Amino acid sequence: MQSEESDKIRNHIVGFTEQIDNNAKIDKDVFFNWFNQTGNIDCTFVRGAWDFAIHIANPISPYLKKPEEKTVLDLGYGGGRMLGGACQFFSKVIGVDIHSQNELVQKELNARGLNNFHLLQNDGRSIPVETDSVDMVYSFIVFQHIEKIEIFKNYLNEIFRILRPSGLGCIY
Ligand SMILES: C[S@@+](CC[C@H](N)C(=O)[O-])C[C@H]1O[C@@H](n2cnc3c(N)ncnc32)[C@H](O)[C@@H]1O
């Protein structure tokens, strides 16, 4: 039973990483377009900033003062389209995802003039940052892909662990 559980978790992670890594092998347009289907990388980043402003920044804004001094974490940053939006409001943005295309995303964000971020690959269930080190965690259209309630619960515990006192979480 234990190994069936682990297999299911591993399959979930392998399925996503293979799909995303294969897209990157075709070319960068296919990779970035997969996350927003706009057909155009510039458009993907514009809509990402728009989605970030409406669905994350707007609801949390009454509760988070001085965003320009805060560190936030994007769980499941994908191609970085939302993270690109977050970089414009916050001091530092950490992106965590299971895929291995950190460098491709970093290069694209740098080319767009963004440098206040750090991208990390994780194991699909824990968040590799220190306890009490982040002011806000957000995640956009990621949790509906998580097939195991154990992973879901683990991520909630991880979010509580890494948030500073009075930190905020926003899961969409
Ligand atoms: C639909 S995409 C959304 C990407 C990004 N948040 C956006 O809005 O463009 C889902 C993302 O979740 C990531 N993901 C799936 N399962 C995950 C897990 N268990 N832990 C972390 N990321 C995961 C995938 O690799 C993918 O990048």
The ligand as a Gaussian input file, in Angstrom:
#p B3LYP/6-31G(d) Opt

LIG

0 1
 C       -1.450000      24.897000     -14.958000
 S        0.256000      25.124000     -14.522000
 C        0.159000      26.730000     -13.729000
 C        1.495000      27.455000     -13.745000
 C        1.452000      28.889000     -13.210000
 N        1.010000      28.920000     -11.827000
 C        0.579000      29.763000     -14.087000
 O       -0.472000      30.220000     -13.633000
 O        0.964000      29.991000     -15.232000
 C        0.469000      24.016000     -13.140000
 C        1.880000      24.035000     -12.615000
 O        1.880000      23.311000     -11.384000
 C        3.071000      22.554000     -11.322000
 N        2.830000      21.445000     -10.378000
 C        2.043000      20.362000     -10.559000
 N        2.079000      19.572000      -9.459000
 C        2.907000      20.193000      -8.574000
 C        3.345000      19.866000      -7.263000
 N        2.957000      18.747000      -6.649000
 N        4.185000      20.728000      -6.649000
 C        4.593000      21.860000      -7.266000
 N        4.212000      22.232000      -8.519000
 C        3.369000      21.395000      -9.156000
 C        3.312000      22.109000     -12.754000
 O        4.650000      21.734000     -12.969000
 C        2.908000      23.380000     -13.523000
 O        4.003000      24.235000     -13.710000

